Amino acid sequence: MPEPYEISSLADSAIGDLTRILKTGTTEQVVAWAEKYSWNDRRRDTGVLTALAQTAADMPVVTSVPQASEEWTLCRQLMATYRNDDRATFEALVRSWVKWPPTARTEVLLLLIRYIVENQPPKR
């Protein structure tokens, strides 16, 4: 795997919040978190997308595939370009995500979160 792409400290803090929500929160809290970090094009929000895509790319092979959609296609492209260490294409995909409507950006974040959660190795 390539070296992780740098994200801002605010994005890192947001990912920490998500981790806590996933451990003890509700589905509604996960959705609210995704909505919060998909309504702007700030570096924090693109950093959140970057961190989720990198984490998903580091996961084992898919055990469940969401329905085909434009949002899932972007998720797969982000993961593939990260795995191939194609930073220029990865950054272009992030810039394209910024131009999408906020509801579609939220869906991308939720799909990445779902992918990560469903592909966690079993706890021992």
N, C-alpha and C positions, 0 to 999 in steps of 0.2 A: 504494500500500500504506500502511496505517496505520503510525504509529510503533510500534516493537517494545515489547511489554509488558515491564515490568521483571522480572528474575529475580534470585535471590540469588547472591552470589559463589560459594557452594558449588555451586549448579546450573550456573553458568558454568564452574566447574572440572570438573564432571562431563562437560559437553559437550566440553570440551577433551580429557578422557580418551577419550571416544568417538571424537573426530576422529583421535587417535593410533591407536586400535584399528582403525578403518576403513582407515587407511593401511597398517598393518603387521601387524595381528592376524589372528585366525582367527574363523570363524563362532561357535565355542564361546565365544570371548571377548566377542563382541557379545551373545550370549544372556546370559552371566553379567553383563555390564554392565546390560542391561535388567532382569534379575531384581533386581539390587542396588538399582536406583532405582525399583522398583515395589512394594516390600514395606512401605513406610511411607507415612504421609500428611504427612510433614514438608514444610516449605516448599521444601526442596531438591528433593524428588521431584516436587512439583507444578510447580516451576520447570523441571525437565527436560522434563516433558510440554509445558509452555508453549513452551519453546525449540524443541522438535522440531516442534510443530504450526505455529509461526510460520515455521520454515524450510521445511516442506512446503508451506505456503500460498503462499510466495514462489516456488515452483518452477513451471516451465512446465506446460502441460496434461499430464495423465496419459498415459503411454505404455503402461503396463500397470496393470490394475486387479486387486487381490487379490480373491479370492472374497468374495461378499457374506457379511457376518457382523455381529453386533452391534458387535464391536470396530472393524471397518472403517467402519461407519456413524458411530461416535463420531469417528473420525479425520476423516472427511469433514465432519462438523458442526463440529469444531474449526477446520478450515481455512476453511470458509465463514464462520463467525462472525468469525474474525480478518480475513479479506479485507474483510468488511463493517464492520469496526471496531465490532463489537457486543460491547464489553467485558463487559457484564453477563451476556449469554448465554454467552460464552466462559468466564467464571469459574464460572458455574453448571454447565457441562459438566465443567470440571476438578473441581469438588466432587463431581459424580456419579461421575467416574472413581475418586475416592478411596474411594468406598463399594463398588466392585467387588472381587471376590476378587483377591488378588495375581497369580494366574496370568492372569486376564483383563487386568489392568493391564499385565503384562509383554507380552502379545500386542499391545496397543495401541502400546506403545513400539516393538516390533519392526516392526509394520506401518508406522509413521511412518518409521523408519530405512530400511526397504526402499523405501518410496516416494521418499525423498530420494536414496538411492543410485542407484536405477534411473532417475531423472529428471534426473541431472546432465548439464549440457551436455557434448558431447564435448570431450576435451582436444586441443589443437592442438600 
